[in-house]
Amino acid sequence: MTIHTITRICLFTVSISIIACSCAFTGRSSSKFLAKARNSPYDLIVVPGVPLEKGKWSRAMKARVYWSKYLYDQGIAKNIMYSGSAVYTPCYEAKVMALYAEAIGVPKEHIFIETKAEHSTENIYYSYKKARKLGFGRIALATDPFQAKLLRGFIWKKVSHDVDVIPIVYDTLKAMEPDMKDPVIDSQQAFVENFIPLTERESWWKRFRGTRGLNLNPAIYDDMIQAEAVK
């Protein structure tokens, strides 16, 4: 391998690292968002879904659920809405996360779900519409720093300037690890009959558009009555 080739590889690696870092909030930025949130609690936080993996929650799902519980326990969020349809696995992501949240101590009456979203852009867009139908005022997105930064511009453009983000502060999450549990849930409660994964229902191009928030249904939940909202 020539020096020229090695140099190109190194430059490419550095470039990718810079891009990756720029696409996520830093720990310092995340801490600032958290400090701001403490001064003005939210009626509800929206937590994007993560697929169930082999019948168990992944590290990503566990992090998001425990972060939402932390925000609830701290009085920063009065209620939590988990969002996610059955996208890649035959279980509603939102229902699975709600079951885990209840199992680790979040009161059931403060847990809500949104099961239409199949992309992260739809998670916040549809959850915001449903939350507003339920009468919630102050709303924030609570997720990992990478997703929070990716969605922030979309939120301002397509959702509302009043929706804030509360990225996970990993130092805080790490301090909680000794007390974290891995409860067993009945995932059959979230099971979807005759499931077909998104990769078989939609083309790559349509999925890409969905990721960018270009397949949104503006009329979703418009006809929803409050009694149906919790389903």
Backbone bond lengths (Angstrom), bond angles and torsions (degrees), N, CA, C in turn:
res aa  C-N    CA-C-N  psi(-1)  N-CA   C-N-CA  omega(-1)  CA-C   N-CA-C  phi
1 M - - - 1.470 - - 1.534 108.66 -
2 T 1.320 116.84 128.76 1.459 120.72 -177.31 1.521 111.34 -78.07
3 I 1.351 114.58 162.17 1.466 119.90 177.77 1.522 110.17 -61.85
4 H 1.340 115.37 -36.50 1.469 119.84 179.90 1.529 110.85 -61.93
5 T 1.333 115.62 -42.70 1.469 120.32 179.95 1.522 110.87 -66.30
6 I 1.337 116.00 -43.22 1.467 120.36 179.04 1.520 110.54 -61.39
7 T 1.336 115.75 -41.83 1.468 120.27 179.28 1.518 111.04 -61.61
8 R 1.329 116.27 -42.88 1.469 120.71 179.92 1.522 110.81 -63.54
9 I 1.325 116.32 -40.75 1.471 120.39 179.48 1.522 110.38 -64.79
10 C 1.328 116.13 -42.40 1.470 120.37 179.77 1.521 111.07 -63.86
11 L 1.323 116.30 -43.48 1.463 120.53 179.36 1.522 111.10 -63.84
12 F 1.341 115.45 -39.19 1.463 119.99 178.76 1.526 110.21 -64.60
13 T 1.335 116.65 -43.67 1.465 121.29 179.85 1.516 111.35 -62.16
14 V 1.337 115.96 -44.16 1.461 120.58 178.83 1.521 110.61 -63.08
15 S 1.329 116.19 -41.59 1.470 120.76 -179.86 1.516 111.27 -61.66
16 I 1.336 115.77 -44.40 1.465 120.33 179.13 1.521 110.19 -62.69
17 S 1.326 117.15 -40.64 1.470 121.09 179.88 1.519 111.11 -63.47
18 I 1.338 115.77 -41.80 1.462 120.22 179.86 1.520 110.60 -64.37
19 I 1.333 115.61 -43.48 1.468 120.20 179.41 1.518 110.39 -62.62
20 A 1.339 116.50 -44.16 1.470 120.62 -179.09 1.520 110.88 -61.49
21 C 1.329 116.19 -42.82 1.465 119.89 -178.80 1.518 111.38 -67.26
22 S 1.328 116.22 -36.16 1.463 120.08 -177.56 1.518 111.74 -72.82
23 C 1.332 116.34 -14.61 1.463 120.29 -178.29 1.522 112.38 -95.04
24 A 1.312 117.59 9.93 1.463 120.79 178.83 1.522 109.61 -139.15
25 F 1.323 116.32 146.64 1.456 120.17 174.67 1.526 108.90 -68.78
26 T 1.300 116.65 141.05 1.464 120.77 176.89 1.526 109.62 -73.86
27 G 1.325 115.89 166.46 1.458 119.67 177.12 1.518 111.75 -59.68
28 R 1.314 115.85 -36.83 1.462 120.32 179.63 1.523 110.91 -66.39
29 S 1.334 116.07 -43.58 1.469 120.04 178.72 1.523 110.90 -64.37
30 S 1.338 116.00 -42.41 1.466 120.31 179.58 1.524 110.86 -60.88
31 S 1.324 116.69 -39.54 1.470 120.93 178.70 1.526 111.36 -64.44
32 K 1.320 116.46 -35.59 1.464 120.52 178.53 1.526 110.83 -67.58
33 F 1.331 116.31 -40.09 1.468 119.83 177.15 1.529 110.08 -62.43
34 L 1.333 116.06 -40.78 1.462 120.43 179.97 1.525 110.71 -65.03
35 A 1.316 116.79 -43.18 1.469 120.83 179.47 1.526 110.80 -61.37
36 K 1.313 116.08 -40.26 1.462 120.70 178.09 1.525 110.59 -64.63
37 A 1.337 116.07 -40.88 1.464 120.82 -178.84 1.528 111.88 -64.85
38 R 1.315 117.49 -32.99 1.470 120.75 179.80 1.530 111.46 -62.33
39 N 1.305 116.41 -29.52 1.468 120.53 -177.16 1.519 113.45 -83.53
40 S 1.333 116.43 -10.09 1.463 119.57 -177.33 1.525 109.66 -151.38
41 P 1.336 117.47 82.35 1.465 122.50 -176.46 1.533 113.53 -55.66
42 Y 1.322 114.72 155.80 1.465 121.42 -177.62 1.524 111.20 -108.07
43 D 1.322 114.86 147.65 1.463 119.82 175.76 1.520 109.99 -68.22
44 L 1.343 115.43 -33.33 1.466 119.18 -176.66 1.523 110.25 -157.62
45 I 1.325 116.12 141.72 1.462 120.87 171.65 1.522 108.36 -112.38
46 V 1.316 116.06 145.24 1.461 122.80 178.24 1.525 108.47 -103.38
47 V 1.331 116.38 130.39 1.459 121.73 -179.35 1.528 109.24 -120.82
48 P 1.332 118.85 112.15 1.465 121.86 -179.95 1.526 112.12 -63.25
49 G 1.324 115.09 147.00 1.454 121.02 -175.76 1.519 115.17 -76.92
50 V 1.323 114.27 161.47 1.460 124.35 176.08 1.529 106.54 -136.49
51 P 1.337 119.08 137.51 1.469 120.23 -178.80 1.531 112.83 -65.50
52 L 1.312 115.18 147.39 1.461 121.25 173.18 1.526 107.31 -72.84
53 E 1.329 118.21 134.55 1.459 121.96 -177.88 1.523 111.14 -112.36
54 K 1.319 115.89 110.92 1.465 121.66 178.03 1.524 112.01 53.42
55 G 1.327 115.47 40.20 1.454 120.59 176.62 1.508 115.26 80.98
56 K 1.336 117.61 4.05 1.465 120.74 -179.03 1.524 110.33 -132.30
57 W 1.346 114.96 160.35 1.456 117.08 177.28 1.524 110.31 -81.10
58 S 1.323 115.11 144.44 1.460 121.59 178.59 1.527 109.48 -82.96
59 R 1.326 116.32 173.97 1.462 120.35 177.09 1.528 110.31 -62.12
60 A 1.342 115.86 -36.48 1.468 119.99 -179.54 1.524 110.87 -65.48
61 M 1.333 116.76 -44.59 1.463 120.01 179.42 1.524 110.49 -65.90
62 K 1.312 116.07 -44.45 1.465 120.51 -179.57 1.527 110.54 -59.58
63 A 1.328 116.51 -41.51 1.464 120.77 -179.84 1.523 111.06 -63.38
64 R 1.326 116.61 -44.79 1.469 119.77 -178.48 1.527 112.03 -67.85
65 V 1.323 116.72 -40.24 1.466 119.68 -179.70 1.531 110.53 -68.03
66 Y 1.317 117.02 -44.67 1.469 119.33 179.40 1.526 111.99 -67.75
67 W 1.327 117.16 -33.67 1.466 119.67 176.45 1.526 110.03 -65.14
68 S 1.311 116.64 -41.02 1.468 119.83 178.85 1.526 110.48 -65.25
69 K 1.331 116.56 -38.36 1.470 119.83 177.26 1.526 110.60 -64.88
70 Y 1.316 116.32 -40.52 1.466 120.48 178.39 1.524 110.32 -59.75
71 L 1.324 116.68 -45.74 1.466 120.78 -179.83 1.527 110.85 -64.20
72 Y 1.334 116.43 -36.00 1.470 120.18 176.86 1.533 109.97 -68.47
73 D 1.323 116.52 -48.27 1.471 120.59 -178.37 1.527 112.24 -61.59
74 Q 1.318 116.27 -32.51 1.464 121.32 -179.05 1.527 112.59 -81.21
75 G 1.329 116.69 -4.16 1.459 119.92 -179.43 1.519 113.33 79.00
76 I 1.327 116.67 11.12 1.462 121.19 179.24 1.522 110.23 -78.86
77 A 1.319 116.60 -31.76 1.465 122.33 177.88 1.524 109.50 -126.56
78 K 1.320 116.23 129.80 1.462 120.30 179.08 1.523 111.56 -83.72
79 N 1.335 115.99 -27.06 1.461 121.54 -179.01 1.523 109.42 -145.32
80 I 1.340 115.04 160.95 1.467 121.01 -178.86 1.526 109.31 -129.68
81 M 1.332 116.24 135.46 1.460 120.58 173.51 1.529 108.61 -120.54
82 Y 1.328 115.69 117.00 1.461 121.08 175.14 1.524 107.84 -90.72
83 S 1.323 116.17 137.86 1.460 120.37 -174.47 1.517 111.51 -126.74
84 G 1.326 116.82 132.21 1.453 120.12 176.67 1.510 112.35 160.56
85 S 1.314 116.08 128.33 1.458 121.66 177.02 1.531 109.33 -83.51
86 A 1.329 117.00 -170.97 1.462 121.45 171.73 1.525 105.23 -89.46
87 V 1.311 116.67 100.35 1.466 121.07 -170.25 1.530 112.34 -101.22
88 Y 1.317 116.46 -59.04 1.467 120.69 -178.41 1.526 112.81 -112.19
89 T 1.315 116.19 -15.70 1.461 121.32 177.54 1.529 108.53 -130.31
90 P 1.341 118.26 156.04 1.473 121.22 -172.94 1.524 116.04 -77.90
91 C 1.311 117.51 39.34 1.463 121.74 176.07 1.518 109.33 -137.65
92 Y 1.330 116.31 140.29 1.462 119.17 174.92 1.523 108.39 -65.04
93 E 1.320 116.35 120.15 1.464 120.69 -179.05 1.526 111.09 -58.87
94 A 1.331 115.87 -41.76 1.465 120.34 -178.38 1.526 111.43 -62.22
95 K 1.325 117.26 -42.73 1.464 120.82 -178.55 1.524 111.11 -67.19
96 V 1.333 116.21 -40.70 1.464 120.22 178.52 1.522 110.32 -60.60
97 M 1.324 116.62 -46.68 1.464 120.60 -178.97 1.524 111.37 -66.43
98 A 1.318 116.24 -35.41 1.464 120.23 177.23 1.528 110.50 -64.72
99 L 1.328 116.81 -39.43 1.464 121.01 178.37 1.528 110.98 -64.33
100 Y 1.324 116.15 -42.02 1.469 119.97 177.61 1.525 111.00 -65.51
101 A 1.330 116.11 -41.78 1.467 120.17 -179.67 1.523 110.85 -60.68
102 E 1.323 115.56 -43.68 1.466 119.60 178.73 1.530 110.40 -64.93
103 A 1.346 115.53 -38.86 1.466 120.09 -178.09 1.528 112.59 -65.95
104 I 1.341 117.28 -27.82 1.473 118.82 -179.52 1.529 112.39 -97.99
105 G 1.343 116.04 6.54 1.455 117.73 170.24 1.509 119.55 116.56
106 V 1.329 118.23 3.19 1.467 119.01 175.70 1.527 107.77 -79.29
107 P 1.325 119.25 126.14 1.469 121.39 -179.22 1.531 111.69 -58.48
108 K 1.325 115.74 133.76 1.460 120.98 -176.15 1.520 112.53 -57.78
109 E 1.335 116.61 -34.62 1.464 119.76 -177.05 1.527 112.87 -69.63
110 H 1.323 116.19 -9.65 1.468 119.74 178.83 1.531 111.94 -109.29
111 I 1.329 115.61 12.55 1.464 121.37 179.41 1.525 109.78 -111.11
112 F 1.325 116.03 130.56 1.458 122.27 177.55 1.525 108.52 -128.34
113 I 1.334 115.92 157.88 1.463 119.23 179.54 1.522 111.03 -131.75
114 E 1.322 114.36 153.47 1.466 122.72 175.45 1.521 105.64 -132.29
115 T 1.342 117.89 119.67 1.463 120.63 -170.53 1.528 115.01 -117.27
116 K 1.315 117.64 21.88 1.466 120.65 179.03 1.530 112.28 -98.97
117 A 1.320 117.46 -28.33 1.465 122.03 -172.65 1.529 112.86 -68.53
118 E 1.335 115.32 135.11 1.461 121.50 177.33 1.532 112.34 -120.71
119 H 1.322 116.63 -1.58 1.466 122.35 177.67 1.522 108.20 -140.03
120 S 1.327 116.95 158.69 1.464 120.27 -177.76 1.523 112.35 -60.46
121 T 1.337 117.17 -35.73 1.465 119.86 177.42 1.524 110.56 -63.28
122 E 1.330 115.79 -37.61 1.465 120.22 179.27 1.523 111.01 -72.05
123 N 1.335 117.26 -30.22 1.470 120.31 178.03 1.516 111.25 -53.40
124 I 1.316 116.97 -51.70 1.460 119.63 -177.11 1.526 111.53 -79.70
125 Y 1.320 117.52 -35.66 1.471 120.81 -178.52 1.527 111.10 -65.10
126 Y 1.335 116.86 -51.12 1.465 120.51 -178.32 1.531 111.64 -72.11
127 S 1.324 116.54 -37.90 1.469 119.40 179.49 1.520 111.11 -64.49
128 Y 1.319 116.54 -38.74 1.464 120.26 178.49 1.525 109.96 -62.55
129 K 1.338 116.53 -44.89 1.464 120.16 179.67 1.527 110.64 -62.51
130 K 1.327 116.67 -43.31 1.459 119.97 -179.51 1.523 110.92 -67.81
131 A 1.321 116.53 -41.41 1.466 120.83 -179.90 1.521 111.45 -62.21
132 R 1.308 116.24 -40.95 1.463 119.96 179.07 1.528 110.65 -66.10
133 K 1.337 116.85 -36.40 1.465 120.75 176.42 1.526 110.71 -63.67
134 L 1.315 115.70 -31.96 1.463 120.78 179.34 1.523 112.40 -80.17
135 G 1.315 116.03 -7.88 1.456 120.05 177.20 1.518 115.81 95.42
136 F 1.335 117.57 9.28 1.458 119.99 178.83 1.525 110.26 -76.33
137 G 1.330 115.62 140.25 1.461 120.59 -178.09 1.514 112.63 -97.12
138 R 1.334 116.18 -78.75 1.466 120.48 -178.11 1.528 110.81 -77.97
139 I 1.329 114.57 123.19 1.464 121.33 -174.27 1.526 109.76 -130.36
140 A 1.334 116.07 143.02 1.469 120.79 177.34 1.522 109.82 -139.36
141 L 1.317 115.79 156.34 1.457 122.76 175.14 1.522 108.44 -96.97
142 A 1.330 117.11 127.29 1.467 121.71 179.42 1.525 109.05 -119.96
143 T 1.326 116.09 111.89 1.459 120.21 -177.18 1.525 109.32 -159.02
144 D 1.324 117.10 -171.30 1.461 119.97 -179.22 1.529 110.83 -71.64
145 P 1.332 118.12 158.02 1.465 121.96 -175.39 1.522 114.37 -58.75
146 F 1.325 117.53 -33.64 1.462 121.52 -179.85 1.523 110.42 -66.35
147 Q 1.321 116.27 -53.03 1.459 120.30 -178.79 1.527 111.56 -66.22
148 A 1.319 116.53 -37.11 1.467 120.60 179.87 1.524 111.13 -60.29
149 K 1.331 116.17 -42.92 1.460 119.25 -179.16 1.521 111.17 -70.71
150 L 1.333 117.03 -39.40 1.455 120.61 178.86 1.525 111.81 -62.20
151 L 1.324 116.71 -36.22 1.462 120.76 -174.78 1.522 113.96 -89.96
152 R 1.305 118.00 -13.46 1.463 119.77 -174.41 1.532 112.09 -59.87
153 G 1.319 117.06 -45.60 1.460 120.41 179.05 1.514 111.93 -64.99
154 F 1.340 116.02 -39.52 1.464 120.72 177.97 1.520 110.57 -62.55
155 I 1.317 116.54 -40.90 1.468 121.23 179.61 1.522 110.58 -60.09
156 W 1.317 116.31 -46.86 1.468 119.97 -179.60 1.526 111.25 -63.62
157 K 1.329 115.63 -36.74 1.467 120.03 -174.67 1.522 113.00 -81.75
158 K 1.341 116.83 -41.44 1.464 120.53 -170.70 1.531 115.44 -113.24
159 V 1.322 117.85 -18.25 1.470 119.42 -174.60 1.521 110.76 -108.46
160 S 1.310 117.36 -80.37 1.466 121.16 179.64 1.524 110.08 -168.77
161 H 1.322 116.39 143.26 1.463 120.96 176.01 1.532 110.91 -70.75
162 D 1.320 116.67 -12.82 1.463 120.62 -178.73 1.527 112.93 -85.98
163 V 1.334 117.04 -8.21 1.467 120.83 179.63 1.530 109.24 -87.83
164 D 1.314 116.44 122.03 1.466 121.61 -179.84 1.526 111.07 -97.59
165 V 1.321 115.82 172.72 1.465 120.84 174.52 1.529 108.81 -120.32
166 I 1.328 115.67 143.98 1.470 121.32 175.90 1.534 107.02 -128.73
167 P 1.332 117.15 85.15 1.469 120.51 -179.06 1.530 111.51 -64.46
168 I 1.317 115.73 150.12 1.462 120.60 177.00 1.528 110.21 -61.09
169 V 1.311 116.14 132.62 1.466 121.76 172.24 1.527 105.76 -97.06
170 Y 1.315 116.93 104.22 1.460 120.32 -171.05 1.530 113.51 -66.26
171 D 1.316 118.04 -28.03 1.467 119.51 176.02 1.529 110.43 -64.34
172 T 1.330 115.50 -39.03 1.469 120.48 177.59 1.519 110.29 -67.00
173 L 1.333 116.04 -42.87 1.462 121.17 -179.71 1.532 110.38 -64.17
174 K 1.316 116.25 -40.60 1.469 120.72 -179.79 1.527 111.13 -62.76
175 A 1.329 115.97 -37.85 1.468 120.23 179.26 1.525 111.52 -65.68
176 M 1.332 116.80 -22.48 1.457 121.57 -179.42 1.523 112.76 -85.40
177 E 1.328 117.70 -14.96 1.464 122.11 -171.99 1.528 115.09 -53.36
178 P 1.339 119.68 -41.02 1.475 118.76 -179.29 1.532 113.68 -59.14
179 D 1.321 117.00 -25.73 1.466 120.54 -178.17 1.530 112.99 -100.56
180 M 1.331 116.47 1.87 1.464 119.15 -178.78 1.521 111.14 -75.38
181 K 1.336 114.91 146.43 1.463 121.39 179.30 1.524 109.70 -117.75
182 D 1.312 115.88 163.19 1.462 122.20 173.80 1.526 107.81 -122.66
183 P 1.321 116.95 75.74 1.462 120.46 -175.85 1.526 113.14 -68.55
184 V 1.305 115.05 155.43 1.464 121.10 175.36 1.523 107.58 -93.51
185 I 1.329 116.79 128.99 1.465 120.93 178.75 1.524 109.81 -117.49
186 D 1.308 115.77 163.38 1.462 121.23 175.40 1.524 107.89 -93.49
187 S 1.327 116.46 89.70 1.462 120.59 -176.45 1.526 112.98 -67.40
188 Q 1.337 116.98 -12.92 1.470 119.85 177.78 1.530 110.65 -63.25
189 Q 1.323 116.51 -24.03 1.464 120.14 177.48 1.526 111.51 -65.56
190 A 1.334 116.16 -19.86 1.465 120.80 -178.79 1.527 112.01 -108.08
191 F 1.333 116.47 3.19 1.469 121.30 -174.50 1.525 112.19 -69.72
192 V 1.334 115.56 142.03 1.468 122.39 -179.92 1.526 109.11 -113.11
193 E 1.312 116.32 120.71 1.462 121.32 178.30 1.532 110.33 -70.03
194 N 1.328 115.56 149.29 1.470 121.95 176.80 1.529 111.93 53.77
195 F 1.315 115.11 41.39 1.466 121.12 -177.17 1.523 112.36 -69.42
196 I 1.332 115.11 137.72 1.462 122.42 173.41 1.527 107.15 -128.57
197 P 1.332 118.99 120.60 1.469 120.45 -177.78 1.522 112.31 -62.95
198 L 1.309 114.89 154.22 1.461 121.24 -177.73 1.523 111.77 -57.52
199 T 1.318 117.05 -34.87 1.464 121.06 -178.66 1.525 112.62 -64.18
200 E 1.329 116.83 -20.87 1.464 120.77 178.01 1.523 112.38 -98.91
201 R 1.330 116.22 -14.62 1.466 120.47 -179.24 1.519 112.92 -94.76
202 E 1.331 116.33 -25.64 1.460 120.31 -175.28 1.525 111.11 -132.62
203 S 1.311 115.86 149.52 1.459 121.23 176.64 1.525 109.82 -71.49
204 W 1.334 115.25 165.02 1.464 119.22 177.47 1.521 110.49 -58.88
205 W 1.316 117.06 -40.74 1.470 121.15 -177.50 1.527 111.45 -64.22
206 K 1.329 116.04 -42.21 1.464 118.68 -179.96 1.525 110.39 -67.12
207 R 1.328 116.85 -37.98 1.469 119.70 177.64 1.522 110.61 -65.43
208 F 1.319 116.90 -38.48 1.456 121.22 178.17 1.524 110.75 -63.42
209 R 1.325 115.75 -42.11 1.465 120.08 177.04 1.527 110.28 -63.49
210 G 1.318 115.90 -38.45 1.460 119.90 178.75 1.516 111.80 -63.30
211 T 1.329 116.01 -40.41 1.459 120.70 177.79 1.522 111.24 -60.53
212 R 1.314 116.46 -33.53 1.468 121.60 -179.30 1.531 112.18 -86.56
213 G 1.323 116.74 -0.16 1.456 119.99 178.79 1.510 113.75 79.56
214 L 1.336 116.57 30.00 1.464 120.65 -176.89 1.526 112.83 -104.06
215 N 1.337 117.01 4.35 1.469 120.52 177.49 1.523 111.66 -115.35
216 L 1.309 117.36 21.11 1.463 121.31 -175.60 1.519 112.45 -64.61
217 N 1.323 115.05 145.45 1.463 121.52 174.25 1.526 107.87 -106.12
218 P 1.329 118.39 98.95 1.468 121.85 -176.08 1.527 113.63 -61.86
219 A 1.333 116.27 -22.01 1.465 119.81 -176.03 1.525 113.24 -89.65
220 I 1.326 116.23 -3.42 1.463 118.44 -176.96 1.530 110.46 -61.85
221 Y 1.305 116.31 137.07 1.468 125.23 -178.95 1.529 113.94 69.91
222 D 1.331 118.66 1.23 1.469 119.85 -179.70 1.523 111.93 -61.58
223 D 1.332 116.48 -35.12 1.466 120.32 -177.55 1.523 112.55 -96.90
224 M 1.308 116.94 8.95 1.454 120.79 -177.13 1.520 111.25 -74.20
225 I 1.310 115.63 134.33 1.458 119.86 173.80 1.520 107.28 -98.58
226 Q 1.302 117.62 159.55 1.464 121.09 -172.13 1.524 112.75 -59.63
227 A 1.326 118.20 -34.25 1.462 120.65 -179.01 1.523 111.30 -64.93
228 E 1.345 116.92 -27.78 1.452 121.06 -179.20 1.520 111.90 -87.61
229 A 1.312 116.89 -15.78 1.458 121.33 -170.62 1.519 113.78 -64.13
230 V 1.321 117.23 -29.48 1.459 119.86 -176.05 1.518 112.38 -83.95
231 K 1.315 118.05 -3.97 1.459 120.86 -177.62 1.518 111.14 -83.02
